[in-house]
Amino acid sequence: MSDYYSEPHTPIQVEVQEPTVQNWPSIEELLAPLHQLSLNMGSTETTPTTTTSSTVKINPPPEYDGNKRNFNQFWQRVHLFIDGNPSQFTTEQTKIVFILSYLAKGDAATWAELFVTAKMDDAQKKNKTSIDYGTWAEFSKEFQEAFKSQNAQKDALHDLNTLRMKNNSAEDHVALFKTLVTRSGLKEETDII
C-alpha cells in the first residue's frame, strides 16, 4: 500500500482576478442575499439565531402584522437584533430593507408595499437604478407614526380590567399582570386596588 504523502503531486494553480470597478456587484446584488437571509431568519419564531460572536446569539424579530399592541415588542426586537449584529448593518439602507422584509403580514405588509412602491416610483422619475429609502431617522419616524399605539396606557388598563387566568400557570399570569401594570403607568399599590 502506498503512502499518500510520499507520492509526488502536481501543484494546483489558481488564477485570482483582482477586483476592478467593472466587476464590482451592484447594491441590489449585494442586498439580495441579505434580504433573503432576513426572510429566512424571520420565517418562524424558532428560527436559528445569528451569532455576533462565538458566545452571543441574538434571535431575529418575528414578522410584524401591523397590530399596534405588538409594536413595542417588535420594535425592541428589531433594535436588539440590529444592535447585536453591527457588522451586518453598516448602512441605514440595510437597516431599512431588513425591517421592510419583516413587514410581511396584514396592515404592515400593505404599508411596506406602499412605502417601497413610492420609493421605486421616485427612483424611476429620477432615472436612478437604485432605490433611495431615505434616512434611518426619517424611516423610523414614519414607521412609528404608522404603527405605534397612541393609547398604549389605555390599552394596558383595558387589558388589566379584562385579564383572566384561563389556562395560564400562576407564574405566567403574574408575569402578564406585572407587564400590564408597567405598561399602564400605574405606580402605587393604591392605584391598582
Summary of the structure (lengths in Angstrom):
residues: 193
radius of gyration: 24.3
end to end distance: 86.6
largest distance: 87.5
contacts: 427
relative contact order: 0.09
helix: 56%
strand: 2%
